[in-house]
Amino acid sequence: MAENRALPERHRILIVDDHPIVREGLDALISMHKDLEVCGHASSIQEALDLVETTNPRVAIVDLSLTDGSGISLISELKSRNSPVRTLVSSMHDETMYAERSLQAGALGYVNKQEASSRIIEAIHCVLDGKVYLSERMAERVLRRMVGTGAKVESGSVDALSNRELEVFELLGNGFSSNEIAEKMHLSVKTIQTYRQRIKQKLLARNSTELIRLASTWVVQGG
């Protein structure tokens, strides 16, 4: 009689990204590994929250730009719900701007999409082990800030913006109007105008035209 052998545990992975091609690429890459399986795809915060409840993933790979808001908002919401799912950010945005914000929101790692094909599996296993995954450069930056030797936020720097302000700033740079941003973020136009005013003050922009120019330049340069 053949000996019964227990199959190795397969860790369930949820992919949250607003680009179908990226989701399919990650799915194909992850599915090559016998200890991992993709349990679902989502393109929005709400889809992701629903799938977390129904598929019980161990890890969610989260992009920062989703169809209905920021991936950081999703990570924060999962944390506030005490969800056991561990989150790993995979984004095209510069990690020096977003990695620390992602960790503060509750993520356990950050991988730049340009390096995702070579690093994503290593990052997933690291997060599964409950460890934080960052590039060496970013890990050094975070440690320096923790011990008080990192660079301070300069006046007029985008680093001074809150997560919500940064989300509005990015949408402005992508050509969205205040009305469109309000609809996308499920906020009132008045609230968006308040955010715009705060952003202008923090970035030392003299008027709305200069604010839009700064936002557009920032987006073109990759954040």
C-alpha positions as CSV (number, residue, x, y, z in Angstrom):
1,M,0.0,0.0,0.0
2,A,1.3,3.4,-0.9
3,E,2.3,5.6,2.0
4,N,0.1,8.6,2.6
5,R,2.1,11.8,2.6
6,A,0.8,15.1,3.6
7,L,0.9,17.7,0.9
8,P,3.0,20.8,1.7
9,E,1.1,23.8,3.0
10,R,0.2,26.2,0.3
11,H,0.0,29.8,1.4
12,R,-2.8,31.8,-0.1
13,I,-1.9,35.1,-1.9
14,L,-4.3,37.9,-2.8
15,I,-3.2,40.2,-5.7
16,V,-4.5,43.8,-5.5
17,D,-3.6,45.9,-8.5
18,D,-5.6,48.1,-10.9
19,H,-3.8,46.7,-14.0
20,P,-5.0,43.3,-15.3
21,I,-1.6,42.6,-17.0
22,V,0.3,43.1,-13.8
23,R,-2.2,40.9,-11.9
24,E,-1.8,38.1,-14.5
25,G,2.0,38.4,-14.5
26,L,2.2,38.2,-10.7
27,D,-0.2,35.3,-10.7
28,A,1.9,33.4,-13.3
29,L,5.1,34.0,-11.3
30,I,3.6,33.0,-7.9
31,S,1.9,29.9,-9.3
32,M,5.3,28.5,-10.3
33,H,6.0,27.9,-6.6
34,K,4.4,24.8,-5.0
35,D,4.1,26.4,-1.6
36,L,2.1,29.4,-2.9
37,E,-1.3,29.8,-4.5
38,V,-3.1,32.8,-5.7
39,C,-6.6,32.9,-4.1
40,G,-7.9,36.0,-5.9
41,H,-7.4,39.3,-7.8
42,A,-8.8,42.7,-6.9
43,S,-8.5,46.1,-8.6
44,S,-10.1,48.2,-5.8
45,I,-10.1,48.7,-2.1
46,Q,-13.7,47.3,-1.7
47,E,-13.0,44.3,-3.9
48,A,-9.9,43.6,-1.8
49,L,-11.7,43.9,1.5
50,D,-14.5,41.5,0.2
51,L,-11.9,39.0,-1.0
52,V,-10.0,39.1,2.3
53,E,-13.2,38.1,4.1
54,T,-14.1,35.3,1.7
55,T,-10.7,33.8,0.7
56,N,-8.6,34.2,3.9
57,P,-5.2,35.0,2.3
58,R,-2.0,34.9,4.3
59,V,-0.5,37.7,2.2
60,A,-2.0,40.5,0.1
61,I,0.3,42.1,-2.5
62,V,-1.0,45.7,-2.8
63,D,-0.4,48.4,-5.4
64,L,-0.6,51.9,-4.2
65,S,-2.8,53.2,-7.0
66,L,-6.2,51.4,-7.0
67,T,-9.4,52.2,-8.9
68,D,-11.1,53.7,-5.9
69,G,-8.3,55.1,-3.8
70,S,-4.8,54.5,-2.3
71,G,-3.3,51.2,-1.4
72,I,-2.2,52.8,1.8
73,S,-5.9,53.4,2.7
74,L,-6.5,49.7,2.1
75,I,-3.6,48.7,4.3
76,S,-4.7,51.1,7.1
77,E,-8.3,49.7,6.9
78,L,-7.1,46.1,7.2
79,K,-5.0,47.1,10.2
80,S,-8.0,48.8,11.8
81,R,-10.0,45.7,11.4
82,N,-7.3,43.6,13.0
83,S,-7.1,41.4,9.9
84,P,-4.5,38.6,10.1
85,V,-3.6,39.1,6.4
86,R,0.0,40.5,6.0
87,T,0.5,43.1,3.3
88,L,3.3,43.6,0.9
89,V,3.4,46.7,-1.3
90,S,4.5,46.3,-5.0
91,S,4.5,49.7,-6.6
92,M,6.1,51.8,-9.4
93,H,6.5,54.7,-7.0
94,D,9.8,55.6,-5.5
95,E,10.3,53.6,-2.3
96,T,12.1,56.6,-0.6
97,M,8.7,58.4,-0.7
98,Y,6.3,55.6,-0.1
99,A,8.0,52.7,1.7
100,E,8.0,54.3,5.1
101,R,4.5,55.5,4.8
102,S,3.4,51.9,3.8
103,L,5.1,50.5,6.9
104,Q,3.5,53.0,9.1
105,A,0.1,52.1,7.7
106,G,0.8,48.4,8.6
107,A,2.6,46.8,5.6
108,L,5.5,44.4,6.2
109,G,7.4,45.1,3.0
110,Y,7.9,47.2,-0.1
111,V,9.0,46.0,-3.6
112,N,9.5,48.4,-6.5
113,K,7.6,47.0,-9.6
114,Q,10.7,47.4,-11.7
115,E,12.4,44.8,-9.5
116,A,9.3,42.7,-8.7
117,S,10.1,39.8,-11.0
118,S,13.4,39.1,-9.2
119,R,12.4,40.0,-5.7
120,I,8.7,39.3,-5.2
121,I,9.0,35.6,-4.2
122,E,11.7,36.4,-1.7
123,A,9.6,39.2,-0.3
124,I,6.5,37.0,0.0
125,H,8.4,34.4,2.0
126,C,10.0,37.1,4.2
127,V,6.5,38.5,5.0
128,L,5.1,35.0,5.6
129,D,7.8,34.6,8.3
130,G,6.6,37.8,9.9
131,K,9.7,39.8,8.9
132,V,10.0,43.2,7.2
133,Y,11.2,43.2,3.6
134,L,12.9,46.4,2.2
135,S,15.8,47.0,-0.1
136,E,19.1,47.6,1.7
137,R,19.0,51.3,0.8
138,M,15.6,51.7,2.2
139,A,16.3,49.7,5.3
140,E,19.3,51.9,6.0
141,R,17.2,55.0,5.6
142,V,14.5,53.8,8.0
143,L,17.0,52.8,10.6
144,R,18.7,56.2,10.4
145,R,15.4,58.0,10.8
146,M,14.6,55.8,13.8
147,V,17.8,56.7,15.6
148,G,17.5,60.3,14.7
149,T,20.3,60.6,12.2
150,G,18.2,60.7,9.1
151,A,17.5,63.7,7.0
152,K,14.8,66.0,8.4
153,V,11.9,67.0,6.3
154,E,12.7,70.3,4.5
155,S,10.3,73.2,4.1
156,G,8.5,72.9,0.8
157,S,9.2,69.1,0.5
158,V,6.6,66.6,-0.7
159,D,7.7,64.5,2.4
160,A,5.8,67.0,4.5
161,L,2.4,66.0,3.1
162,S,0.1,63.6,4.9
163,N,-0.9,60.4,3.1
164,R,-4.3,61.9,2.1
165,E,-2.6,65.1,0.9
166,L,-0.1,63.1,-1.1
167,E,-3.0,61.2,-2.7
168,V,-4.7,64.4,-3.7
169,F,-1.4,65.8,-5.0
170,E,-0.7,62.8,-7.2
171,L,-4.2,62.9,-8.6
172,L,-3.8,66.6,-9.4
173,G,-0.6,65.8,-11.2
174,N,-2.4,63.2,-13.2
175,G,-4.8,65.9,-14.5
176,F,-7.9,65.2,-12.3
177,S,-10.0,68.2,-11.3
178,S,-11.2,68.8,-7.7
179,N,-14.7,67.4,-8.6
180,E,-13.2,64.3,-10.1
181,I,-10.8,63.8,-7.1
182,A,-13.8,64.2,-4.7
183,E,-15.7,61.5,-6.6
184,K,-12.7,59.2,-6.8
185,M,-11.9,59.5,-3.1
186,H,-15.5,59.6,-1.9
187,L,-15.1,62.9,-0.3
188,S,-16.8,66.3,-0.7
189,V,-15.4,68.9,-3.1
190,K,-15.1,71.2,-0.1
191,T,-12.8,68.7,1.6
192,I,-10.7,68.4,-1.5
193,Q,-10.4,72.2,-1.7
194,T,-9.2,72.2,2.0
195,Y,-6.6,69.6,1.1
196,R,-5.4,71.6,-1.9
197,Q,-5.0,74.7,0.4
198,R,-2.9,72.7,2.9
199,I,-0.8,71.3,0.1
200,K,-0.2,74.8,-1.3
201,Q,1.0,76.0,2.1
202,K,3.2,73.0,2.8
203,L,4.9,73.2,-0.7
204,L,5.1,77.0,-0.6
205,A,3.1,77.2,-3.9
206,R,1.9,80.8,-4.5
207,N,-1.3,79.8,-6.4
208,S,-3.2,77.0,-7.9
209,T,-1.4,77.2,-11.2
210,E,2.0,76.7,-9.5
211,L,0.5,73.8,-7.4
212,I,-0.6,72.0,-10.6
213,R,2.8,72.6,-12.2
214,L,4.5,71.1,-9.1
215,A,2.1,68.1,-9.1
216,S,2.5,67.5,-12.8
217,T,6.3,67.7,-12.6
218,W,6.4,65.3,-9.6
219,V,4.2,62.7,-11.4
220,V,6.3,62.9,-14.6
221,Q,9.5,62.4,-12.6
222,G,8.0,59.3,-11.0
223,G,7.2,60.7,-7.5
